[in-house]
């Protein structure tokens, strides 16, 4: 499958139409995915679109079946106003950790074919580094992005990864 400048929601709608699948409510995910060529299952293609959207916007979208219709909603739209306390829950455990998937520095690199140099962009959270030390996330970008787009992506990644895992 090859597509260009489609959001996660638009990709879902396109695939659903191609394979005659029913769709329910599909959120506008806003982030336009640049040109992609995918050789995978439909579920893996949608997973890639979800990952790209999350990394570039910091928003998590949930794809699920709602009574036979594919539905895509923002995670915050699925919250319920329910209080869970010792009277309504039988038992539970709560843990938090910074051992995995927590980062206080985002480092994004791109190999510039025109100059022959690797361009590196770094975004630090000094407050987080003061608490937990420097925990670095490194990614090499496949396509050229403007410095503003790289900064936006780094900010979204830092917002997503700079919290304790619970």
C-alpha positions in Angstrom: 0.0 0.0 0.0 1.3 3.4 -0.9 -0.3 6.6 0.4 0.6 10.3 1.0 -0.6 13.1 3.2 -3.3 11.1 5.0 -4.2 11.3 8.7 -4.6 8.1 10.7 -8.4 8.5 10.5 -8.2 9.1 6.7 -6.1 6.0 6.3 -8.6 3.9 8.4 -11.5 5.2 6.3 -9.6 4.4 3.0 -8.8 0.9 4.1 -12.3 0.3 5.4 -13.7 1.4 2.0 -11.2 -0.8 0.1 -12.1 -3.9 2.1 -15.8 -3.1 2.6 -15.6 -2.7 6.3 -18.1 -0.7 8.3 -16.9 2.4 10.2 -18.4 4.1 13.1 -17.1 7.4 14.6 -13.6 8.2 13.3 -11.7 11.0 15.1 -9.9 13.7 13.2 -6.3 12.9 14.2 -5.0 16.1 12.5 -1.4 14.9 11.8 -0.8 14.3 8.1 1.5 11.3 7.6 4.0 12.0 4.8 4.4 9.6 1.9 4.6 5.9 3.1 4.9 2.6 1.4 3.7 -0.3 3.6 4.1 -4.0 3.1 2.3 -5.5 6.1 -1.1 -6.6 7.4 -3.8 -4.0 7.6 -3.6 -4.1 11.4 0.2 -3.4 11.2 -0.4 -0.5 8.8 -2.8 1.1 11.1 -0.4 0.4 14.0 2.3 2.3 12.2 -0.1 5.2 11.5 -1.0 5.2 15.2 2.7 5.3 16.3 3.5 8.1 13.9 0.5 10.1 15.1 1.4 9.6 18.7 5.1 10.5 18.2 4.2 13.7 16.3 1.2 14.9 18.3 1.6 13.3 21.7 -2.1 12.2 21.5 -3.0 8.5 21.8 -5.9 7.3 19.7 -7.7 4.0 20.3 -9.0 1.8 17.5 -11.7 -0.7 18.5 -14.8 -2.6 17.3 -18.0 -1.0 18.4 -20.8 -3.5 17.6 -19.3 -4.4 14.2 -18.1 -0.9 13.2 -14.5 0.2 13.3 -14.2 3.2 15.7 -11.3 5.5 16.3 -11.4 7.9 19.3 -8.9 9.9 21.3 -8.0 8.3 24.5 -9.2 11.2 26.6 -12.7 10.9 25.0 -13.0 7.4 26.5 -12.7 8.5 30.1 -15.6 7.7 32.4 -16.6 9.7 35.5 -16.3 6.8 37.9 -14.7 6.8 41.3 -12.8 3.7 42.3 -12.1 3.4 46.0 -11.8 0.6 48.7 -15.6 0.2 48.6 -15.9 -0.4 44.8 -12.6 -2.3 44.2 -11.7 -5.7 45.7 -7.9 -5.5 45.4 -5.4 -3.7 43.3 -1.7 -2.9 43.1 -0.1 0.3 42.1 3.5 0.7 41.0 5.4 3.4 39.3 8.8 3.3 37.7 11.3 5.1 35.5 13.1 1.9 34.5 11.7 1.8 31.0 10.2 4.2 28.5 10.9 7.3 30.6 13.2 9.9 29.0 14.4 13.3 30.0 16.4 14.0 26.8 15.1 13.6 23.3 17.8 13.4 20.6 16.7 13.2 16.9 19.1 12.8 14.1 18.8 13.1 10.3 21.4 12.2 7.6 21.4 15.2 5.2 22.1 13.8 1.8 22.9 17.3 0.4 25.6 18.2 2.9 26.7 14.7 3.8 26.4 15.5 7.5 24.2 14.2 10.3 22.0 16.9 11.7 21.2 16.3 15.4 18.5 18.1 17.4 18.4 17.7 21.2 15.6 18.7 23.6 16.3 18.5 27.4 14.0 18.6 30.4 16.3 20.0 33.0 13.8 19.6 35.9 13.4 15.9 35.0 17.1 15.5 34.7 17.5 17.0 38.2 15.1 14.4 39.6 16.0 11.3 37.6 19.3 12.1 35.7 19.7 12.1 32.0 17.6 9.4 30.4 18.1 9.7 26.6 15.7 8.7 23.8 17.5 8.6 20.4 15.9 8.2 17.0 17.2 8.5 13.5 14.6 10.1 11.2 14.1 8.6 7.8 12.9 11.6 6.0 13.8 15.3 6.0 11.8 17.5 8.2 12.0 21.2 8.8 13.7 22.4 12.0 10.3 23.5 13.3 8.8 20.0 12.6 11.7 18.3 14.3 11.3 20.6 17.3 7.5 19.8 17.4 8.2 16.1 17.2 10.8 16.3 20.0 8.4 18.3 22.2 5.7 15.7 21.6 8.0 12.8 22.4 9.3 14.6 25.6 5.7 15.2 26.7 4.8 11.6 26.2 8.0 10.0 27.7 8.8 12.4 30.5 6.5 10.8 33.0 6.7 7.9 35.4 5.3 4.7 34.1 2.3 3.6 36.1 
